[in-house]
Structure formats: structure tokens, C-alpha cells
């Protein structure tokens, strides 16, 4: 019996149960039977955390006490929209759904970006740094704004001497969106 790759809609024989495109982003990766069978059959399993095995990346959550920074950029313009933190659960949920999930340090809970506002972030590309302890999510920002203050980017203030200068106008009124 052959296995089926959900992303590329193709069959793969059990004898060759390996992802054919391991370096490409795949939102199905965490649930992909082809990938997991490939790891199970790949050898000793003695890889260090953060090693790449069969092209599957293991992030170094151990280095950041379980949390890693996620820099969020607009996919097309490369504008930095925000910085958030991910834990392993947020990482897996992001990979599984293709929507950005984060770990709230203040609320100590997982959150889907845009769950309340509707301003979700659809993952287009994920970049990982050389130490496997920081990610960049390049996203399609729905609703036009990433910041809970109503600004497109969380980086709407510029240092001007010892003061901050607001350099961007809000896209929406947070009182209306969040009903607070």
C-alpha cells in the first residue's frame, strides 16, 4: 500500500517513505506520515537537539527556557510587523494550520494571532537562524494591522532624542475591535 503526501497530492511507496521536498515549507509536516516514517527508519536517533535529520528541523527550545523569538515580516514588503514568542506547542500549531500561533508571556497561554480581531497572519515562509533558536515568519497580514494598538506594525514609534515620535497612523480603533 502506498502513502499519500497531502501537500503535493502524490503517492509515495512505503519502501521509499521519505519526504521528496524536505527543505520546502509544508503546513502538513507535523502530521505527515511520510516524514515520521522517514525519521523512524533513519538510524540511531542520537541526533543532538537542533540537528537536521532527513531535512526536518528541530528548533532549540531548550536554549530559551522553552520560548524562542519569532520575528514577523510582511511577506511581500519585508516590513517588520511584530516580535512575539513561540513555544513548541505554538510552533507545531503554526506548522499544522499555516496560521501564526504564539505563546503569550503575560497570559501564559497559546494564542492564534487575530483570533479576536480577525487580523490573522497566514504563513508564507518560515526562516530559521543558524542556531535554530530564532524564527522569522513571513506572513500575509489579514486586516491590514498586526499591532493590538491598531497600527500596521508594532514598531510605530521612533526614538527622537530622549522621546518617542509616532511615525504611523492606526489602521483601526482597538476599542471598536476588542470592545474594551
C-alpha positions in Angstrom: 0.0 0.0 0.0 1.3 3.4 -0.9 1.3 6.5 1.3 -0.2 9.8 0.3 1.5 13.3 0.6 -1.2 15.8 1.4 0.8 18.8 0.3 1.8 17.6 -3.2 -1.1 15.3 -3.6 1.1 12.4 -4.7 1.6 8.8 -3.7 4.9 7.6 -2.2 5.7 3.9 -1.9 6.3 2.6 1.6 9.7 1.4 0.6 10.7 5.0 -0.1 8.8 6.7 2.7 10.7 10.0 2.7 9.6 13.5 2.0 10.8 14.3 -1.5 10.9 18.1 -0.7 12.2 18.3 2.9 13.6 21.8 2.5 10.3 23.4 1.5 7.8 24.7 4.0 4.9 22.3 4.5 2.0 23.1 6.8 1.3 19.3 6.9 4.7 18.4 8.1 3.9 17.7 11.8 1.1 15.3 10.7 2.8 13.8 7.7 3.1 10.1 7.9 5.8 10.1 5.2 8.0 12.4 7.3 7.6 10.4 10.6 8.2 7.1 8.9 11.3 8.6 7.4 12.7 9.6 10.8 11.8 6.2 12.4 13.8 4.5 9.6 16.7 6.8 9.6 19.1 5.3 12.0 20.2 5.6 15.6 18.1 8.6 16.6 21.1 10.0 18.5 21.0 13.4 16.9 21.6 16.4 19.2 18.7 18.9 19.7 18.7 21.3 16.8 20.2 18.9 14.3 18.6 18.5 10.9 17.6 14.9 10.2 16.2 14.0 6.9 15.7 17.7 6.3 13.3 18.2 9.3 14.4 21.0 11.5 14.3 20.7 15.3 14.2 24.1 17.0 16.3 24.7 20.1 13.6 25.5 22.6 16.0 24.3 25.3 18.2 27.4 24.8 15.4 29.9 25.5 13.8 28.2 28.5 11.1 26.8 26.2 10.5 30.1 24.4 12.0 31.4 21.2 11.6 34.8 19.5 9.5 34.9 16.3 10.1 38.0 14.1 7.1 38.6 11.9 7.5 40.2 8.5 5.1 41.1 5.7 5.8 38.5 3.0 5.8 41.0 0.1 7.3 44.2 1.6 9.6 42.6 4.2 8.3 45.2 6.7 8.8 44.0 10.3 5.3 43.8 11.8 6.0 42.4 15.3 8.1 40.3 17.6 6.4 37.5 19.6 7.5 34.3 21.3 6.7 30.7 20.4 7.0 27.5 22.4 6.9 24.1 21.0 3.1 23.9 21.0 2.8 27.2 19.2 5.4 26.0 16.6 3.6 22.8 16.0 0.2 24.5 15.7 1.6 27.0 13.3 3.1 24.3 11.1 -0.1 22.3 11.2 -2.6 25.1 10.4 -0.5 27.5 8.3 -1.6 30.4 10.7 0.7 32.1 13.2 0.3 30.9 16.8 2.3 32.4 19.6 2.8 31.9 23.4 1.6 34.8 25.5 4.2 35.5 28.2 1.8 37.8 30.1 -1.2 35.4 30.0 0.8 32.2 29.9 -1.3 30.7 27.1 -1.3 29.8 23.5 -2.9 32.3 21.1 -3.8 32.4 17.5 -2.9 35.8 16.1 -6.1 37.5 15.0 -8.5 35.2 16.9 -10.3 38.1 18.4 -9.6 40.9 15.9 -9.8 38.8 12.7 -6.4 40.1 11.7 -4.8 36.7 11.3 -1.3 36.0 9.9 -1.1 33.4 7.1 2.3 31.9 7.0 4.0 32.2 3.6 7.6 31.4 4.5 9.5 30.4 7.7 13.1 31.3 8.0 15.3 29.8 10.8 18.6 31.3 12.0 21.9 29.4 12.1 21.5 28.4 15.8 17.9 27.1 15.3 16.8 29.4 18.2 15.0 32.3 16.3 12.5 32.2 13.5 11.2 34.7 11.0 7.6 34.2 9.9 6.9 35.9 6.6 3.2 36.3 6.5 0.2 37.7 4.7 -1.3 40.0 7.3 -5.1 39.9 7.1 -7.0 43.0 8.1 -4.1 45.4 7.5 -2.7 45.6 11.0 -0.6 43.4 13.2 -0.5 45.5 16.4 -3.2 45.4 19.0 -3.0 49.2 19.2 -4.4 49.4 15.7 -1.1 50.2 13.9 0.0 48.2 10.9 3.3 47.3 12.7 4.1 47.1 16.4 7.1 49.3 15.5 5.3 52.6 15.0 7.5 54.7 17.4 10.8 56.1 16.5 13.4 57.3 19.0 13.9 61.1 18.7 16.5 62.1 21.2 15.1 61.1 24.6 11.5 61.0 23.3 9.4 58.8 21.0 7.8 60.1 17.9 4.8 58.3 16.4 5.6 57.6 12.8 2.5 55.8 11.7 -1.3 56.3 11.9 -3.5 53.5 13.3 -5.4 51.3 10.8 -8.2 50.5 13.2 -9.6 51.7 16.5 -8.7 49.0 19.1 -11.7 50.0 21.3 -14.1 49.0 18.5 -12.3 45.8 17.6 -11.6 44.5 21.1 -14.7 46.0 22.7 -12.7 47.1 25.8 
